[in-house]
Each structure stands twice: as C-alpha cells, then as structure tokens.
Amino acid sequence: MSATIGMLADTHVGPGAIARLLGALLRRRVRGSSRLTLALARRLPGLQAVPVPVAGGVVYMDLRRDASHAWLALAPRPYEPGIQELLRRLLRPGDVAFEIGANLGWHSVWMSSLVGPRGQVHAFEPLPSLHPLLRRTCAALPNGALHPFGLSSAAGEAELVVPLDDCMASLGHWTDDAQAGPVRRVRCRFRALDDEVHAGRLPRPDLCTVDVEGAEPLVFAGATDTLDRADAPILVFECNRPASAALGLHPADGARRLLALPAARYRLFAFDDDRGEIAPVAPDDIRSWTALAIPEAR
C-alpha cells in the first residue's frame, strides 16, 4: 500500500480524479480501500476538501473522516433518494428552502437545483468543524447561503454530543458508544427562527427540512410566528425516537405543536422512504423515520 500511496501522491493527477478512483475502490469494497483513502487524505491537502458529485451539484468532503467514505462510495447516486424524490415533488422554481441540520449539505445542493436561480436555499449547521466544508459547498451554489448556527427554541449556546459519525450529533447523548464510538462535547451557537425572520435576517421559507437528531420540537417552539400563518411552509422532519428520548422529548411533541397552530391548519403525514408514499397519521402513531406537516393552503 505504501508504494501505491507514494505513486498517487507524487503524480500530477488532481484530487478530483483521485477521489473518483478511491470512490470506485470503496464502491467495490476492495480490501484496504478505506485505509488507502485515509492515508492519501492525510498526505494530500486536496483530499481534505474535495468536491464530490451528488444529485444537483457537488458536496465538499474531507476524506480524512471515516464517515465520508460511505458517501464517496455512494456518489454520484442520490443521498437518501426517497427524501430527494419527495423534495422534487414538493418544491417549485422560485421557492425559499431551509435545510435545518445541514451537516455537509446534501439536501441543500439538491434543493438548490430544484428551486432554480430565482429561489433561495439556506443551510443551518451548528457544528463548527463542518463549517469550512459546508461554506465551500454553499458558495458553489447560485442561490445558497450558510448560517453557521443551529435553530432551537431560543438564542444562546448549548453543548452538542458528537459521536465519530457527526451526522448523529445531538443535544443529548443517544448513541451506543459500543457501536457509534466515543463522543466529544462541543459548544455551539443556536438561534430561534422567529428572531431571525423578525429581524429581517432571513426570509420566510416555503419548505423546511428539519433533521436535528431529536430536537425538532425545540426548532418548532422557536418558530411559532413563522409557522403559524396561512402561507406556512411545508415541513419535512425527522422522527428519531431514541434521540428525542435522550432530551426528554418525543417526536409527537413537535407534531402536536404544529397541529395546534390555528392559522396554518397543518395536516400530518408519515412518509415511507422505501415506497415513496405518504399517508395521514396521528402524532402518537408516527412509526416512520420521516414525517411531513403540510398547511391547508398547500
């Protein structure tokens, strides 16, 4: 392997081409491909912020992160294809879309291609270590903006519990260390969506994806005015019961809050990621990983 690393590192092949080669090896599960990817990424700065093709554009990834290898192997196939097809059905050119809990911005890139140049995409991510990559991803979009903070019930700082796979970072410790590995704790900034909209720092959204590992009810609590309108946004939100339980919450808490908004008159649906089907559901009966809240006007 050392000879391979030296050969690739000493050539004039660009990082994009090397990433494509590594992706092919990872996709075929060639023995040692993950170790080769890590070793090259540690030696080649270009692989620490490499553009990886995804549905709608590119996402910048750091191949020193183990979690990025699965996404590199997946490219250019869609990330969460069921959700992305759902977003294609819901978004229209010119819409304003929010990705709340963006991580590396897969859905932001896809939504950017759907809303077009007259639309806007706003990515919200509290974890500071992800901001350099996400900033580059958003800068490559013709209509994208990064907001380097999370959304919650009020402005302030809070501690995120971050396992090795930072996609599972949460305000509570919900992962099994035996499977997810050790965690670190990181102070992060949070704001309330209503405060940002009232201050004119954000437009009113037409659609929000909310994937914040159990804290979805807190996001909704800080967005009552923004959501309780006749022209309320469509919400596509995660229902992670273990993560919610670690915060003393339940996915039904957020759903009940949405259904109680008198102006929006939300209806609640469960989404079957595999079949791409939606069906009406009561808050306490949500069993799917993803739910939708659709206002009466939509």
C-alpha positions as CSV (number, residue, x, y, z in Angstrom):
1,M,0.0,0.0,0.0
2,S,2.8,2.4,0.8
3,A,4.0,2.2,-2.8
4,T,0.5,3.0,-4.1
5,I,0.3,6.0,-1.8
6,G,3.6,7.3,-2.9
7,M,2.8,6.8,-6.6
8,L,-0.5,8.7,-6.3
9,A,0.8,11.4,-4.1
10,D,3.7,12.1,-6.4
11,T,1.7,12.3,-9.6
12,H,0.1,15.4,-11.1
13,V,-3.3,13.8,-11.0
14,G,-5.8,16.2,-9.5
15,P,-7.7,15.5,-6.2
16,G,-11.0,15.1,-8.1
17,A,-9.6,12.3,-10.2
18,I,-8.0,10.6,-7.2
19,A,-11.3,10.9,-5.3
20,R,-13.1,9.2,-8.2
21,L,-10.6,6.3,-8.2
22,L,-11.0,5.9,-4.5
23,G,-14.7,6.0,-4.8
24,A,-14.6,3.2,-7.3
25,L,-12.4,1.1,-5.0
26,L,-14.7,1.8,-2.0
27,R,-17.8,1.0,-4.0
28,R,-16.3,-2.4,-5.0
29,R,-15.2,-2.9,-1.4
30,V,-11.7,-3.6,-2.4
31,R,-9.7,-4.8,0.5
32,G,-7.7,-1.9,2.1
33,S,-9.5,0.8,0.1
34,S,-10.6,2.7,3.2
35,R,-7.1,2.6,4.7
36,L,-5.7,3.8,1.4
37,T,-8.3,6.7,1.3
38,L,-7.4,7.7,4.8
39,A,-3.6,7.6,4.2
40,L,-3.9,9.6,0.9
41,A,-6.2,12.2,2.5
42,R,-3.7,12.7,5.3
43,R,-0.9,13.4,2.8
44,L,-2.8,15.3,0.1
45,P,-4.5,18.6,1.2
46,G,-6.7,18.5,-1.9
47,L,-8.5,15.4,-0.5
48,Q,-9.3,17.3,2.7
49,A,-11.8,19.5,0.8
50,V,-12.6,17.6,-2.3
51,P,-15.8,18.2,-4.4
52,V,-17.8,15.0,-4.7
53,P,-20.6,14.8,-7.3
54,V,-24.0,14.4,-5.7
55,A,-27.6,14.9,-7.0
56,G,-27.9,18.5,-8.1
57,G,-24.2,19.5,-7.8
58,V,-21.2,18.8,-5.6
59,V,-20.6,18.5,-1.9
60,Y,-17.2,19.2,-0.4
61,M,-15.9,16.4,1.8
62,D,-12.8,15.7,3.9
63,L,-11.7,12.2,3.2
64,R,-9.8,12.0,6.5
65,R,-13.3,11.5,8.0
66,D,-14.3,7.8,8.1
67,A,-17.9,8.8,7.6
68,S,-17.1,10.5,4.3
69,H,-16.0,7.2,2.8
70,A,-19.6,5.8,2.6
71,W,-20.8,8.9,0.8
72,L,-17.8,8.8,-1.6
73,A,-18.7,5.2,-2.4
74,L,-22.3,6.2,-3.0
75,A,-21.6,9.2,-5.4
76,P,-23.0,10.2,-7.7
77,R,-26.1,8.3,-6.7
78,P,-28.6,10.4,-4.6
79,Y,-28.2,10.6,-0.9
80,E,-31.5,9.5,0.8
81,P,-33.2,9.0,-2.6
82,G,-36.7,8.7,-1.2
83,I,-36.4,12.1,0.6
84,Q,-34.9,13.7,-2.5
85,E,-37.7,12.4,-4.7
86,L,-40.2,13.8,-2.1
87,L,-38.5,17.2,-2.2
88,R,-38.7,17.1,-6.0
89,R,-42.4,16.7,-5.7
90,L,-42.8,19.5,-3.1
91,L,-40.5,22.3,-4.3
92,R,-41.2,24.7,-7.1
93,P,-38.9,27.1,-9.0
94,G,-38.5,30.3,-7.0
95,D,-39.2,28.7,-3.6
96,V,-37.2,29.5,-0.5
97,A,-36.0,26.3,1.1
98,F,-34.3,25.8,4.5
99,E,-32.1,22.8,5.4
100,I,-32.1,22.8,9.3
101,G,-29.4,20.5,10.4
102,A,-27.4,20.5,7.1
103,N,-24.3,18.6,8.1
104,L,-22.4,18.6,4.7
105,G,-25.4,20.0,2.7
106,W,-26.5,17.1,0.5
107,H,-30.1,18.2,0.5
108,S,-29.2,21.9,0.2
109,V,-27.4,21.1,-3.1
110,W,-30.4,19.1,-4.4
111,M,-32.9,21.8,-3.3
112,S,-30.8,24.4,-5.0
113,S,-31.2,22.7,-8.3
114,L,-35.0,22.4,-7.7
115,V,-35.7,26.0,-6.8
116,G,-33.5,27.4,-9.5
117,P,-31.9,30.8,-9.8
118,R,-35.0,32.7,-8.7
119,G,-35.1,30.6,-5.5
120,Q,-33.1,30.5,-2.3
121,V,-31.5,27.8,-0.2
122,H,-30.4,28.4,3.4
123,A,-28.3,25.8,5.2
124,F,-28.2,25.8,9.1
125,E,-25.5,23.9,10.9
126,P,-24.2,24.4,14.5
127,L,-21.2,22.2,14.5
128,P,-18.1,24.4,13.9
129,S,-15.9,21.6,12.4
130,L,-18.3,21.3,9.5
131,H,-18.4,25.0,8.6
132,P,-15.4,25.2,6.3
133,L,-16.6,22.4,4.1
134,L,-20.3,23.5,4.1
135,R,-19.2,27.1,3.4
136,R,-17.5,25.9,0.2
137,T,-20.5,23.8,-0.8
138,C,-22.9,26.7,-0.3
139,A,-20.6,29.1,-2.1
140,A,-20.7,26.9,-5.2
141,L,-24.5,27.2,-5.3
142,P,-26.0,30.1,-7.3
143,N,-28.7,30.6,-4.6
144,G,-27.2,29.1,-1.4
145,A,-26.3,30.6,1.9
146,L,-24.7,29.1,5.1
147,H,-25.8,30.1,8.5
148,P,-23.2,28.8,11.0
149,F,-25.6,28.2,13.9
150,G,-28.4,25.8,14.8
151,L,-32.0,26.6,15.3
152,S,-33.7,26.0,18.6
153,S,-36.3,27.4,21.0
154,A,-34.2,30.4,22.0
155,A,-30.9,32.1,21.2
156,G,-27.8,31.0,23.1
157,E,-25.1,28.4,23.4
158,A,-25.6,24.7,24.1
159,E,-23.4,21.6,24.1
160,L,-23.7,19.1,21.2
161,V,-22.8,15.5,21.9
162,V,-20.8,14.4,18.8
163,P,-20.0,10.7,18.0
164,L,-17.5,9.6,15.4
165,D,-20.2,9.9,12.8
166,D,-21.1,13.5,13.2
167,C,-24.4,13.0,11.3
168,M,-25.6,11.7,14.7
169,A,-24.6,14.8,16.7
170,S,-27.3,15.8,19.1
171,L,-28.1,17.9,22.2
172,G,-28.5,14.7,24.1
173,H,-26.3,11.5,24.3
174,W,-28.4,9.0,22.5
175,T,-25.9,6.8,20.7
176,D,-24.4,3.5,21.8
177,D,-20.7,4.0,22.3
178,A,-20.1,0.3,21.6
179,Q,-21.4,0.9,18.0
180,A,-21.1,4.6,17.4
181,G,-17.8,5.0,19.2
182,P,-16.7,7.6,21.8
183,V,-18.3,11.0,21.8
184,R,-16.9,14.5,22.2
185,R,-18.8,17.6,23.5
186,V,-18.7,20.8,21.6
187,R,-20.2,24.2,22.5
188,C,-22.3,25.5,19.6
189,R,-24.4,28.6,18.8
190,F,-28.2,28.4,18.4
191,R,-30.8,31.0,17.5
192,A,-34.6,31.0,17.2
193,L,-36.1,31.1,13.7
194,D,-38.7,33.7,14.7
195,D,-36.0,36.1,15.9
196,E,-34.1,35.8,12.6
197,V,-37.2,36.4,10.5
198,H,-38.5,39.3,12.6
199,A,-35.1,41.0,12.3
200,G,-35.1,40.6,8.6
201,R,-32.0,38.4,8.5
202,L,-34.0,35.5,7.0
203,P,-36.9,35.4,4.5
204,R,-40.0,33.3,5.2
205,P,-39.5,29.8,3.9
206,D,-41.7,27.8,1.6
207,L,-40.3,24.5,2.8
208,C,-38.0,23.3,5.6
209,T,-36.3,20.1,6.2
210,V,-35.6,19.6,9.9
211,D,-33.1,16.9,10.9
212,V,-31.7,17.7,14.3
213,E,-31.5,14.3,16.0
214,G,-34.4,14.6,18.4
215,A,-34.6,18.3,18.9
216,E,-37.2,19.0,16.2
217,P,-39.8,20.1,18.8
218,L,-37.3,22.8,20.0
219,V,-36.9,24.1,16.5
220,F,-40.7,24.4,16.1
221,A,-41.0,26.1,19.5
222,G,-38.7,28.8,18.3
223,A,-40.6,29.3,15.1
224,T,-44.2,29.7,16.2
225,D,-44.8,33.0,14.4
226,T,-43.1,31.9,11.2
227,L,-45.1,28.7,11.1
228,D,-48.5,29.9,12.2
229,R,-49.5,31.6,9.0
230,A,-51.9,30.9,6.2
231,D,-48.9,30.7,3.9
232,A,-46.9,28.5,6.3
233,P,-44.1,26.4,5.0
234,I,-44.2,22.7,4.3
235,L,-42.1,20.8,6.9
236,V,-40.2,17.6,6.3
237,F,-38.9,16.4,9.6
238,E,-37.1,13.5,11.2
239,C,-38.7,11.4,13.9
240,N,-35.8,9.9,15.9
241,R,-37.4,8.4,19.0
242,P,-34.1,7.4,20.8
243,A,-32.6,10.9,20.2
244,S,-35.8,12.6,21.3
245,A,-36.0,10.4,24.4
246,A,-32.4,11.5,25.4
247,L,-33.8,15.0,25.6
248,G,-36.9,14.1,27.5
249,L,-39.0,14.6,24.3
250,H,-41.0,12.6,21.8
251,P,-41.5,13.2,18.1
252,A,-45.2,13.5,18.8
253,D,-44.4,16.7,20.9
254,G,-43.4,18.6,17.9
255,A,-46.2,17.2,15.7
256,R,-48.8,18.2,18.3
257,R,-47.4,21.7,18.5
258,L,-47.7,22.0,14.7
259,L,-51.3,20.7,14.6
260,A,-52.3,23.3,17.3
261,L,-51.3,26.3,15.1
262,P,-54.7,27.8,14.2
263,A,-53.6,29.8,11.1
264,A,-51.5,27.2,9.4
265,R,-54.0,24.3,9.9
266,Y,-51.3,21.7,9.4
267,R,-52.1,18.2,8.4
268,L,-49.7,15.4,9.5
269,F,-48.4,12.6,7.2
270,A,-46.0,9.7,7.6
271,F,-43.5,9.2,4.8
272,D,-42.4,5.7,3.7
273,D,-38.9,6.2,2.4
274,D,-38.7,2.9,0.6
275,R,-42.0,3.2,-1.2
276,G,-42.1,6.9,-1.6
277,E,-45.7,7.0,-0.2
278,I,-47.3,9.4,2.3
279,A,-50.3,8.6,4.5
280,P,-52.2,10.7,7.1
281,V,-51.1,9.9,10.6
282,A,-51.9,11.0,14.2
283,P,-49.0,12.3,16.3
284,D,-48.8,9.3,18.6
285,D,-49.0,6.9,15.7
286,I,-45.9,8.0,13.9
287,R,-43.7,5.0,13.2
288,S,-41.8,6.1,10.2
289,W,-38.4,7.9,10.3
290,T,-39.8,10.9,8.4
291,A,-42.9,12.9,8.7
292,L,-44.5,15.8,6.8
293,A,-46.6,18.7,8.0
294,I,-48.5,20.3,5.2
295,P,-50.5,23.5,5.8
296,E,-54.1,23.7,4.5
297,A,-53.2,26.2,1.8
298,R,-50.7,23.9,0.2
